[in-house]
Amino acid sequence: PGASPGHAPAEPTSRAGGKAKVVADLKASRGYSTVVMIGDGATDMEARDVPGGADAFIGFGGIQVRDKVKAGADWFVTSFDELMKALAGC
């Protein structure tokens, strides 16, 4: 009950705060100075809300708009085309 194919309970991303831990670990181990998390859910957004975590969060609502994610995102998009157009100018 509650299990799904491909779910790996031992992985940090399978539990609360896990995505934030992975981002912080990547920044520390790889020397990344800036990381932007893109996601569609609250656990994606929380990766920005811990010390050492993501520096910004882009919410994605292309499949389903979640009000909490839309309200809490630094930037919210409903299409990757919108994101790609904005990044093309960088």
Summary of the structure (lengths in Angstrom):
residues: 90
radius of gyration: 14.2
end to end distance: 46.5
largest distance: 47.5
contacts: 233
relative contact order: 0.14
helix: 42%
strand: 13%
